[in-house]
């Protein structure tokens, strides 16, 4: 589940954090949804982080659905248009294993859809933490993603948010990104509840990030184009990104 974090230097995919799952219906009609059920943890890799009582990772397979990036703390990512993420298990028989991290987006002034591919592998030491590595021209791009929160908003639309470590290859700072199954994003009350919870973090970095969120550009420009369901060997080279990165 990754998002492209930089248009200059090496592009780094960022939302690959996943704890795989059994797909749930959309919207989640029987789930406990909305701001009252928001639970957000700090990245478990932080020495001074905390996890609220009752926080649980997503069930296996839950992430395997189409996502839109709707909020980010990364100024670079916010420049992209109609960012989508379409994760699938590399081995369908092992949904808790490595994930095809396939994202796609448009850039300002162009309707061309670009793709970015990498592999996200569950971290052996932490729950709901993924280690990402790009392929092809992005083979040196790495990052780690911690799942901070997930659920469904007041409109019963699934969402999640992740923390991505800084990407040394491109000089991209750490960021928090929000994903939703609808391109209009979370309802206002749920969004505000999530951000308020982040601002109560015991970690100063998380609190600072929570003051810097930007809305992603979701202008409907891909609604009639369909999703990008898979990435073949040519796609995995990421060569089409050469024309848009510095």
DARA-V86741 format. One record per residue. RES is the residue in three letters. SS is DSSP state (~ for helix, > for strand, _ for the rest). D_CENTER is the distance of its C-alpha to the mean C-alpha in whole Angstrom. Layout:
RES_SS_D_CENTER / RES_SS_D_CENTER
This chain:
UNK___5 / UNK___5 / UNK___6 / UNK_>_10 / UNK___11 / UNK___14 / UNK___17 / UNK___20 / UNK___21 / UNK___18 / UNK___15 / UNK___12 / UNK_>_9 / UNK___6 / UNK___3 / UNK___6 / UNK___7 / UNK___9 / UNK___12 / UNK___13 / UNK___15 / UNK___18 / UNK___17 / UNK___18 / UNK___20 / UNK___18 / UNK___19 / UNK___19 / UNK___23 / UNK___24 / UNK___21 / UNK___22 / UNK___20 / UNK___20 / UNK_~_20 / UNK_~_23 / UNK_~_20 / UNK___18 / UNK___17 / UNK___15 / UNK___16 / UNK___16 / UNK___14 / UNK___17 / UNK___18 / UNK___19 / UNK___23 / UNK___23 / UNK___20 / UNK___21 / UNK___20 / UNK___21 / UNK___24 / UNK___22 / UNK___19 / UNK___18 / UNK___15 / UNK___14 / UNK___16 / UNK___17 / UNK___15 / UNK___13 / UNK___10 / UNK___12 / UNK___12 / UNK_>_11 / UNK_>_8 / UNK_>_9 / UNK_>_7 / UNK_>_10 / UNK_>_10 / UNK_>_9 / UNK___12 / UNK___12 / UNK_~_15 / UNK_~_14 / UNK_~_11 / UNK_~_13 / UNK___16 / UNK___14 / UNK_>_15 / UNK_>_13 / UNK_>_10 / UNK_>_9 / UNK_>_7 / UNK_>_10 / UNK___10 / UNK_>_14 / UNK_>_16 / UNK___18 / UNK___21 / UNK___21 / UNK___23 / UNK___21 / UNK___18 / UNK___17 / UNK___17 / UNK___15 / UNK_>_13 / UNK_>_13 / UNK_>_10 / UNK_>_11 / UNK_>_9 / UNK_>_12 / UNK_>_13 / UNK_>_16 / UNK___18 / UNK___21 / UNK___24 / UNK___23 / UNK___22 / UNK___21 / UNK___18 / UNK_>_17 / UNK_>_15 / UNK_>_13 / UNK_>_13 / UNK_>_13 / UNK_>_13 / UNK_>_11 / UNK_>_14 / UNK_>_15 / UNK___16 / UNK___20 / UNK___20 / UNK___18 / UNK___16 / UNK___13 / UNK_>_12 / UNK_>_11 / UNK_>_13 / UNK_>_12 / UNK_>_14 / UNK_>_15 / UNK___18 / UNK_~_21 / UNK_~_21 / UNK_~_18 / UNK___19 / UNK___19 / UNK___16 / UNK_>_14 / UNK_>_12 / UNK_>_11 / UNK_>_8 / UNK_>_10 / UNK_>_9 / UNK_>_11 / UNK_>_11 / UNK_>_11 / UNK_>_14 / UNK_>_15 / UNK___16 / UNK___20 / UNK___20 / UNK___19 / UNK___16 / UNK_>_13 / UNK_>_10 / UNK_>_8 / UNK_>_7 / UNK_>_6 / UNK_>_9 / UNK_>_9 / UNK___12 / UNK___14 / UNK_>_15 / UNK___19 / UNK___19 / UNK___18 / UNK___19 / UNK_>_15 / UNK___15 / UNK___13 / UNK_>_10 / UNK_>_8 / UNK_>_6 / UNK_>_6 / UNK_>_6 / UNK_>_9 / UNK___11 / UNK___14 / UNK___14 / UNK___16 / UNK___13 / UNK___14 / UNK___18 / UNK_~_19 / UNK_~_21 / UNK_~_18 / UNK_~_16 / UNK_~_18 / UNK_~_19 / UNK_~_15 / UNK_~_16 / UNK_~_19 / UNK_~_18 / UNK_~_16 / UNK_~_20 / UNK___22 / UNK___20 / UNK___23 / UNK___21 / UNK_~_22 / UNK_~_19 / UNK_~_16 / UNK_~_19 / UNK_~_19 / UNK_~_16 / UNK___16 / UNK___19 / UNK___17 / UNK___14 / UNK_>_15 / UNK_>_14 / UNK___12 / UNK_>_15 / UNK___15 / UNK___19 / UNK___19 / UNK___20 / UNK___18 / UNK___20 / UNK___23 / UNK___21 / UNK___19 / UNK___16 / UNK___16 / UNK___17 / UNK___17 / UNK___18 / UNK___21 / UNK___23 / UNK___23 / UNK_~_20 / UNK_~_19 / UNK_~_21 / UNK___19 / UNK_~_22 / UNK_~_21 / UNK_~_19 / UNK_~_23 / UNK_~_24 / UNK___21 / UNK___21 / UNK___23
